[in-house]
Amino acid sequence: MNKKTTLIAAAISAAISLPALASDSMRLIVEYKPGQGAAVKTALEQKGIKVHHELDKFDSIALSVSKEQFAELKSVDGISMVYPDAKRKLQGNAVGEISPYGIAMTQADQLNYAGGTKVCIIDSGYDYGHPDLPAANVTGEMGLSGPWNEDDHSHGTHVAGTIAAVGGNGEGVVGVNSDENMNLHIVRVFNAAGNFAYASSLVGAVSDCVDADADIISMSLGGSFENPIERKAMDAAAREGVLIIAAAGNDGNATHSYPASYDSVMSVAAIDSAAQHANFSQRTSQVEVAGPGVNTLSTVPRGMGQSGVGVVSQESNAYEAIPMQGSTIGSIDAPLADCGVGTSACEDVAGKICLIERGEIAFGAKVANCEAGGGVGAIVYNNVPGTLSGTLGGDSALVAVGISQADGQELMSNIGMETSINIEQLANYDYMSGTSMATPHVSGVAALVWSHFPQCSGNDIRMALRASASDLAETGYDYNTGWGLVQAKDAYDYLATNGCKSSNGKIYGGDGSAR
């Protein structure tokens, strides 16, 4: 080996770290001697090396090489230095803007809010001023439980984020209606403890919604026993054209919860990211439709977030990830490696991120086996449809997340690709589960669809959501999920084809019969 080749080899060895060498493709900057640019470019072209940028002013070229091409650089005359083309990224929210799984499941990402419709949220208040929530067209009522524009419980703000978190701002989450000009009216009936309100409180709250010209009332609340005046208030609002939507309940049994089980109210069941009925979701003859309600990521009042928020990304593709309890909070960029089920120390993962399938052993043991093989991060994907959350049983030095089976299988086709895991402790966002989380998905979809058909009535929208729902479990109507998962684009298409046909004067039960 001559002196020139020795110097270039030494420069390459010193400049490239082990993680970079482990990749199947490396992004490099090559400096060449003055006047040698044309000869170097010709030599690189003959070797089939991809050039990204010609930086002639600095006698340099940015390029990508395979392991084999990397070794061939030593034989190119005119090269004076080789070093990594280091990554740079925005120093804002490392997680970026996440579209929670329920947005795509309900087809909310296929339709834009056209304006006009107003949702009235009866809950624990609204963190007015939250950077990811609308402010321009938001009003409210000062209630006995505190100011409407504050939320010292978090439930109401989480619900509001699912309906209307602002999209396109590069942070947080996207709501079903992502337009910052979404119309909302807030009525607060719960205090900081959030223990309970009364039927009489809901009667007054519903009246406030009607007086505010709300099109839709969203209630992620409920309880046992019918109440005559509460029923009258719901029926009266429905006859005035308001669409009322409420949570079916979280007791996991076949008992009715109210106000959801009144005929004039759409009762919403919860499903998970695999479209399976949530085991806590009540099942009754009044359940009408279903919405995503398990591990739902949304806004909470500023400073009240308790969970880390994660994302896995490869080039322009991003995947929602749930941080494993015990994971290190932080970011890691490295090539992706297949670690199988992770039942023993992973092989060929030094300096890489381990992709591990769920099953056979505990999550903590899988991540430990990744670390034992020299892995620098871990992604565990589900072995059944749906997202994955879990605990490591202790603290880990690795950044570790769970993702869905579908996302994991997609990543399996990209083994070797540069991959990023980002986990941030975001104080303004959190995960929650319940029919309370399913309800705003349905309320948001109703507002989204109705915004395109302002001539329709509340009953028209109700019938369209039901007729276009994606059937789940048993064929046709069932007590677990009603007519199925609401679908925004399909409901839009249904109304575009069939028009507005229902009668304003009738009230319909969950099973479809007119009362």
Residue pairs with C-beta under 8 A, 6 or more apart in sequence:
1 9
4 77
5 74
5 75
8 73
8 74
8 79
8 80
8 82
9 74
11 81
11 82
11 83
12 70
12 73
12 74
12 82
15 81
15 82
15 83
15 84
16 26
16 28
16 70
16 82
16 83
16 84
17 84
17 351
18 350
18 351
19 334
19 335
19 351
19 352
19 376
20 26
20 84
21 67
22 334
22 335
22 350
22 351
22 352
23 335
23 416
23 418
24 66
24 67
24 335
24 416
24 417
25 64
25 65
25 66
25 416
25 418
26 64
26 65
26 66
26 67
26 70
26 84
27 52
27 62
27 63
27 64
27 84
27 85
28 62
28 63
28 64
28 65
28 70
28 82
28 83
28 84
28 85
29 55
29 60
29 61
29 62
29 63
29 82
29 83
29 84
29 85
30 40
30 44
30 60
30 61
30 62
30 63
30 73
30 79
30 81
30 82
31 58
31 59
31 60
31 79
31 80
31 81
31 82
32 40
32 59
32 60
32 61
32 78
32 79
32 80
33 59
33 78
33 79
33 80
34 59
36 77
36 78
37 56
37 59
37 61
37 78
39 77
39 78
40 61
40 76
40 77
40 78
40 79
41 51
41 54
41 61
43 76
43 77
43 78
44 51
44 61
44 63
44 76
45 51
47 69
47 72
47 76
48 69
49 63
49 64
49 65
49 69
50 63
50 64
50 65
51 61
51 62
51 63
52 62
52 63
52 64
52 85
53 61
53 62
54 61
55 61
55 62
62 85
65 73
73 79
73 82
87 333
92 170
92 171
93 170
93 171
93 172
93 424
93 426
94 331
94 422
94 424
95 309
95 310
95 311
95 422
95 423
95 424
95 426
96 170
96 171
96 311
96 318
96 422
97 167
97 168
97 169
97 170
97 171
97 172
97 173
97 174
98 172
98 173
98 174
98 297
98 309
98 311
98 318
98 320
99 109
99 173
99 174
99 320
100 162
100 173
100 174
100 292
100 296
100 297
100 298
100 320
101 273
101 292
101 320
101 387
101 404
102 108
102 162
102 176
102 273
102 291
102 292
102 296
102 441
103 109
103 174
103 175
103 176
105 273
105 275
105 292
105 485
106 176
106 291
106 292
106 441
106 444
106 445
106 485
106 486
106 487
106 488
107 445
107 487
107 488
107 489
107 490
108 176
108 177
108 441
108 444
108 445
108 448
108 488
109 174
110 488
110 489
111 448
111 449
111 452
111 488
111 489
111 492
112 179
113 177
113 178
113 179
113 182
113 447
113 448
113 451
114 451
114 452
115 179
115 181
115 183
115 451
116 183
116 450
116 451
116 454
117 183
117 215
117 216
117 447
117 450
117 451
117 454
118 183
118 184
118 185
118 212
118 213
118 214
118 215
118 216
118 447
119 163
119 164
119 182
119 183
119 184
119 185
119 214
119 215
119 216
119 217
119 218
119 443
119 444
119 447
120 184
120 185
120 186
120 187
120 208
120 209
120 212
120 214
120 216
120 217
120 218
121 156
121 159
121 160
121 163
121 184
121 185
121 186
121 187
121 218
121 440
121 443
122 187
122 189
122 202
122 205
122 206
122 209
122 217
122 218
122 219
122 221
123 155
123 156
123 159
123 160
123 186
123 187
123 188
123 189
123 190
123 219
123 220
123 221
124 145
124 151
124 152
124 153
124 154
124 155
124 156
124 157
124 188
124 189
124 190
124 191
124 194
125 145
125 146
125 147
125 148
125 149
125 150
125 151
125 152
125 153
125 156
125 157
125 186
125 188
125 190
126 133
126 138
126 140
126 148
126 149
126 150
126 151
126 156
126 157
126 160
126 184
126 186
126 188
127 133
127 149
127 150
127 151
127 157
127 299
127 300
127 301
127 302
128 135
128 138
128 149
128 150
129 135
129 149
129 302
130 157
130 299
130 301
130 302
130 428
131 169
131 171
131 172
131 428
132 161
132 165
132 166
132 169
132 171
132 172
132 173
132 299
132 428
132 429
133 157
133 160
133 161
133 164
133 165
133 166
133 299
134 164
134 166
134 179
134 180
134 181
134 182
134 184
135 180
136 180
136 181
137 181
137 182
137 183
137 184
138 183
138 184
138 185
138 186
139 184
139 185
139 186
139 212
140 148
140 149
140 185
140 186
140 187
140 188
141 148
141 185
141 186
141 187
141 188
141 205
141 208
141 212
142 148
142 188
143 187
143 188
143 189
143 201
143 205
144 201
145 188
145 189
145 190
145 191
145 197
146 152
146 188
146 191
146 192
147 188
148 186
148 187
148 188
149 186
150 301
151 157
151 188
151 301
152 191
152 192
152 301
153 190
153 191
153 192
153 193
153 194
154 300
154 301
154 304
154 430
155 190
155 194
155 220
155 432
155 436
156 186
156 188
156 190
157 299
157 300
157 301
158 296
158 298
158 299
158 300
158 430
158 432
158 437
159 218
159 220
159 298
159 436
159 437
159 439
159 440
160 184
160 186
160 299
160 440
161 172
161 173
161 175
161 298
161 299
161 300
161 429
162 175
162 176
162 296
162 298
162 437
162 440
162 441
162 444
163 175
163 176
163 177
163 182
163 184
163 218
163 440
163 443
163 444
163 447
164 175
164 176
164 177
164 178
164 179
164 182
164 184
164 444
165 172
165 173
165 174
165 175
165 178
165 298
165 299
166 172
166 174
166 175
166 178
166 179
166 180
167 174
167 175
167 178
167 179
168 178
172 299
172 426
172 428
172 429
173 297
173 298
173 299
173 429
175 182
175 298
175 444
176 440
176 441
176 444
176 445
176 447
176 448
176 488
177 444
177 447
177 448
177 451
182 447
185 208
185 209
185 212
185 214
187 205
187 208
187 209
189 197
189 201
189 202
189 205
189 221
190 196
190 197
190 221
196 223
197 221
199 227
199 229
199 230
199 258
200 229
200 230
202 219
202 221
202 230
202 233
202 259
203 229
203 230
203 233
206 217
206 233
206 234
206 237
206 244
207 233
209 217
209 237
209 242
210 237
210 240
210 242
214 242
215 241
215 242
215 243
215 447
215 450
215 458
216 242
216 243
216 244
216 245
216 443
216 446
216 447
216 450
216 458
217 237
217 242
217 243
217 244
217 245
218 245
218 246
218 439
218 440
218 443
219 244
219 245
219 246
219 247
219 259
219 260
219 265
219 439
220 246
220 247
220 434
220 435
220 436
220 437
220 439
220 440
221 246
221 247
221 436
222 246
222 247
222 248
222 249
222 257
222 258
222 259
222 260
223 257
223 258
224 255
224 256
224 257
224 258
225 258
226 256
226 258
226 261
226 262
227 258
230 258
230 259
230 262
231 259
231 262
231 264
234 244
234 259
234 262
234 264
234 265
235 262
235 263
235 264
235 507
237 244
237 264
238 244
238 264
238 265
238 458
238 507
239 264
239 504
239 505
239 507
241 457
241 458
241 504
242 458
243 266
243 446
243 450
243 458
243 459
243 461
243 462
244 259
244 264
244 265
244 266
245 265
245 266
245 268
245 439
245 442
245 443
245 446
246 259
246 260
246 265
246 266
246 267
246 268
246 439
247 257
247 260
247 267
247 268
247 434
247 435
247 436
247 438
247 439
248 257
248 260
248 261
248 267
248 268
248 269
248 270
248 281
248 282
248 283
248 284
248 286
248 287
248 435
248 438
249 255
249 256
249 257
249 260
249 281
249 282
249 435
250 270
250 280
250 281
250 282
250 434
250 435
250 436
251 257
251 280
251 282
252 279
252 280
252 281
252 282
253 282
253 283
254 282
254 283
254 284
254 479
255 282
255 284
256 282
256 284
256 286
257 267
257 282
257 284
259 265
260 266
260 267
260 268
260 286
261 267
261 284
261 286
261 510
262 286
263 286
263 507
263 508
263 509
263 510
263 515
264 507
266 288
266 289
266 442
266 462
266 465
266 510
267 284
267 286
267 287
267 288
267 482
267 510
268 287
268 288
268 289
268 290
268 291
268 435
268 438
268 439
268 441
268 442
269 277
269 278
269 281
269 282
269 283
269 287
269 289
269 290
269 291
269 293
269 435
269 438
269 480
269 481
269 482
270 277
270 278
270 280
270 281
270 290
270 291
270 292
270 293
270 294
270 433
270 434
270 435
270 437
270 438
271 277
271 278
271 281
271 290
271 291
271 292
271 293
271 294
271 438
271 472
271 481
271 485
272 278
272 292
272 293
272 294
272 295
272 386
272 387
273 292
273 294
273 295
273 385
273 386
273 387
273 404
274 384
274 385
274 386
274 387
274 404
274 405
275 385
275 470
275 472
275 485
276 385
276 386
277 283
277 290
277 472
277 473
277 480
277 481
278 293
278 294
278 433
278 435
278 438
280 433
280 434
280 435
281 293
281 435
281 438
281 480
282 435
283 479
283 480
284 479
284 510
285 479
285 509
285 510
285 511
286 509
286 510
286 511
287 479
287 480
287 481
287 482
287 510
288 466
288 482
288 483
288 510
289 442
289 465
289 466
289 469
289 481
289 482
289 483
289 484
289 485
289 486
290 438
290 469
290 472
290 480
290 481
290 482
290 484
290 485
290 486
291 437
291 438
291 439
291 440
291 441
291 442
291 445
291 485
291 486
292 437
292 438
292 441
292 485
293 433
293 434
293 435
293 436
293 437
293 438
293 439
293 441
294 387
294 433
294 437
295 322
295 387
295 389
295 431
295 433
296 431
296 432
296 433
296 437
297 309
297 320
297 429
297 430
297 431
298 429
298 430
298 432
298 437
299 428
299 429
300 428
300 429
300 430
301 428
302 427
302 428
303 427
303 428
304 427
304 428
304 430
305 425
305 426
305 427
305 428
305 429
305 430
306 430
307 323
307 430
307 431
308 323
308 327
308 329
308 423
308 424
308 425
308 426
309 323
309 423
309 424
309 425
309 426
309 429
310 320
310 321
310 322
310 323
310 401
310 421
310 422
310 423
310 424
311 318
311 319
311 320
311 321
311 421
311 422
312 318
312 319
312 321
312 379
312 401
312 403
312 407
312 411
312 419
312 420
312 421
313 319
313 419
313 420
313 422
314 336
314 411
314 414
314 417
314 418
314 419
314 420
315 417
315 418
319 403
319 404
319 407
319 410
319 411
320 387
320 403
320 404
320 407
321 379
321 401
321 402
321 403
321 421
321 423
322 387
322 388
322 389
322 401
322 402
322 403
322 431
323 329
323 400
323 401
323 402
323 423
324 363
324 367
324 378
324 380
324 389
324 390
324 391
324 392
324 396
324 400
324 401
324 402
325 390
325 391
325 392
326 364
326 391
326 392
326 393
326 394
326 395
326 396
326 400
327 367
327 392
327 396
327 398
327 399
327 400
327 401
327 423
328 395
328 396
328 397
328 398
328 399
328 400
328 423
329 399
329 423
329 424
329 425
330 399
330 423
331 399
331 420
331 421
331 422
331 423
332 353
332 376
332 377
332 399
332 420
332 421
333 418
333 419
333 420
334 351
334 352
334 353
334 376
334 377
334 418
334 419
335 351
335 352
335 353
335 416
335 417
335 418
335 419
336 352
336 353
336 355
336 379
336 411
336 414
336 415
336 416
336 417
336 418
336 419
337 346
337 348
337 349
337 352
337 353
337 354
337 355
337 375
337 415
337 416
338 355
338 412
338 415
339 346
339 349
339 354
339 355
339 356
339 366
339 369
339 370
339 373
339 375
339 378
340 346
340 356
340 357
341 356
341 357
341 359
341 360
341 361
341 366
342 354
342 356
342 357
342 361
342 365
342 366
342 367
342 369
342 370
342 380
343 360
343 361
343 365
343 366
343 369
344 369
345 369
345 372
345 373
346 354
346 356
346 369
346 370
346 372
346 373
346 375
347 373
348 373
349 370
349 373
349 374
349 375
350 373
350 374
350 375
351 374
351 376
352 374
352 375
352 376
353 375
353 376
353 377
353 378
353 379
353 419
353 421
354 367
354 370
354 373
354 375
354 377
354 378
354 379
355 379
355 381
355 408
355 411
355 412
355 415
356 366
356 367
356 370
356 378
356 379
356 380
356 381
357 380
357 381
357 383
357 408
358 380
358 381
358 382
358 383
358 388
358 402
359 383
362 393
363 380
363 390
363 391
363 392
363 393
363 400
363 402
364 391
364 392
364 393
364 394
364 396
366 378
366 380
367 378
367 380
367 392
367 396
367 398
367 400
368 396
370 377
370 378
370 398
371 378
371 396
371 397
371 398
375 398
376 398
376 399
377 398
377 399
377 400
377 421
378 398
378 399
378 400
378 401
379 400
379 401
379 402
379 403
379 408
379 411
379 419
379 421
380 388
380 390
380 400
380 401
380 402
380 403
381 388
381 402
381 403
381 404
381 405
381 407
381 408
381 409
381 411
382 388
382 402
382 403
382 404
382 405
382 408
383 405
384 405
385 404
385 405
385 406
386 404
386 405
387 402
387 403
387 404
388 402
388 403
388 404
388 405
389 402
389 431
390 402
392 400
399 421
399 423
401 421
401 423
403 411
411 419
441 486
442 465
442 486
445 465
445 486
445 487
445 488
445 491
446 461
446 462
446 465
446 486
448 488
449 461
449 464
449 465
449 488
449 491
449 492
449 495
450 456
450 461
452 492
452 495
453 460
453 461
453 495
453 500
455 500
456 464
456 495
456 500
457 500
457 502
457 504
458 504
459 502
459 503
459 504
459 506
459 508
460 495
460 500
460 501
460 502
461 491
462 502
462 508
463 501
463 502
463 508
464 491
464 494
464 495
464 498
465 486
465 491
466 482
466 483
466 512
467 483
467 491
467 494
468 486
468 487
468 490
468 491
468 493
468 494
469 482
469 483
469 484
469 485
469 486
469 487
469 490
470 484
470 485
470 487
470 490
471 483
471 484
472 478
472 480
472 481
472 484
472 485
473 480
473 481
474 480
477 483
477 511
477 512
482 510
483 512
506 514
506 515
507 514
507 515
508 514
508 515
509 515
